[in-house]
Amino acid sequence: MMTAKTRCEWVGDNELYIQYHDEEWGVPSYDDQHLFEMLILEGAQAGLNWITILKKREGYRKAFNNFDALKISRYTQKKIDKLLQNPDIVRNKLKVNSTVTNAKIFLEIQKEHGSFAEYIWQFVGGKPIKNKWKKLSQVPATTKVSDEMSKALKKRGFKFVGSTICYAYMQAVGMVNDHTLDCACYKKCAK
């Protein structure tokens, strides 16, 4: 485990943030289930702090069948109504409904492209964008690529995929390495 001085400054001293930063954030992921999970969690985070979602992550996994898109795509209104009573997730009707909608579209993309990873990674040419930020204030909230991704996902019918959410998603799944240069994870994620 790294010292606080060798991490990105947004991490702070919260153990959930530390673990997420050190082990997951910025690490390139080509696993469809993980890519789907992060797409749903980033959408759930809209208007909230990421720590709120990290604290509820296990609750999301239990509530949403460990992010099994096929099972989620078959949720009935009765199941959705039950989810809206679950305190272990963000009980926002639009966000819960969007999870079911997004699962259906995710499955369509898998059929069309062989995998969701094949589709989503095309936005960055199949490999991570390696930025070289010296400080957090240099990191953008959106980019031309996140704008394009957002537009393409919305066109397919995805919900909660604005450009800011797409850029946070790109950071989370390692499509972009936004660890600052002084962070020990920068080199790990740049490999």
N, C-alpha and C positions, 0 to 999 in steps of 0.2 A: 504494500500500500504506500502511496506517495505522501509526501508532506504537503500541507496546504500551500506552501510557496511554489510548488511545482505543478499546481493545477490551474486551470482556467479560473479567473476571478469570480465567475458567477456561482461557483460550487459552494463556497462557504464551508461551514462545519457540520451541516446536516448529513447524517450517515446515509440516508437514502440517496441524496444528491451525490455524495462521494462515490458510493458503489456504482450508481448509474453512470456517472462521468468516467470513472476508471475502467469499467468493464464493458460498457455498451455504447455510449454516445460517441458517434463518429466512426465506429467500427463498421466497415462495409458488410452489409447483410444481403444475401441473395436467397434467403429462406422465405418462401411465400407466406408461411404462417406468421413469422415474425414481421414481415413487411405489412401484412394485413393488420396485425395487432397494433403496430405503431401508427398506421393510418387512422385507425379508429381512436386510439388514445390521443393523438394530436388533435383530431377533430373535437374530442370530448373536452380538451383543454381550452378551447376557444373561450376567451373572456375570463379565464381562471389562471391561477399560478400552476406551473408544472408540478410543483411539490404536491399539490392537491391530488393530481392524477397519479403520481408515484405512490402516494399513500393508499390510493384506492385500486392500484393495479391488480393486486391479488383478488380483490372483490370483483373486478371486471373479468378476470380469467374464469372465476367460478360462475359468475352470472351469464357469461357469453360463451359457454362451452369451450373454454380455452382457445377462443378465437377461431373455432372451426367454422369457416365461411359457409360450408354446405349446410350445416345444422342451423346456423343463424339465418340463412336465406329462407328457411322453412318455418321460421317463427310465426305463430298465429297472433291475432290481436290479443287473445287471452294471455299469451306468454309476454307480450309487450306490456300489457297492463300490469302484470306481476312485476316486471322489471322496474316499472315506474314507481313501485313501492319499496324497492331495494335500496337501503341506505348505504350500501357498499359501493354504489356507483353514483355518477352524477345523474340525478333524476330529472333530466330535461327531456321533455317529450320529443322535441325536434331532433335532439342528439341520439336518443334511443332509436327512433324510427329511422334515422339516417344510417345507423349501423346495419339494419336489415337491408335497406336499399343498397348500401355500399357493398354488402356481402354478395348480393345478386350480380352486381356489375363486375365485382372482383372475379367471380366465377366465369363470367362471360369472357373477360380478358384472358384468364387462364386457358380457356378453350381455344381462343383465337390465336394466342401467342405461345402456347405451350407452358408458360408460367407467367405469373405476374411480374416476377423479377425481370424476365426478358423484356417485358413491356416498359416497366418503370425506369429501368436503368438506361434505356435508349435516350432519355432526356439528357444524360451526361456522357453519352458515347460509350457506355458500358464500364466506365472506370471513374473513380472518385475525382472530383475537382479538389486540388490541393491549394488552399489559400495560405497566405503567409501574414496573418494578422499579428501585430505586436501587442495590441490591447483590445479589450472587449468593445470599446466604443467604435472600433473600425468595422466590426461585423455587421453586415446589413440585415434588415428584417425580410427583404425580398430581393430577388435578382431577376434578370431577364429569363433565366431558366425556370425559376419557380413560377413566374408569370405564365410561361408557356405550358408548364405542367398543370397548373391550376385551370387554365383555359381548356386544355385537352380533357382533363378529368371531369370538369363541369359539363362539357359537351356530351360526354358519355352518360351523364346523369348522377355522378357522385355528388354528395352533399358534404358541407364543412371541409372544403378543399380550396379555400382562398389562397392567394399567393403567400401570405405570411405563414399559414398552416403548412403549405407545401414546402416552404424553405425550412421550417423547423423539422419537418419530416425528413427532408434531405440531410439535415445535420444529424438527426437521430439515427438514421440507417446507414450513415457513412457515405452517402452519395456526394457529400462535400465534407472536407476536413476543415472545420472551423475552430479546432483547438488553437490557442495562441501559441506562438513560437516558443515561449518560455515554458509551456506545459509539457510534462513528461509524456503525455499521451500523443502529442503531435507526431513524434517520430514513429510511435507504434502504429498509428492510424495511417501514416504516410507510406508504409511498406506495402 
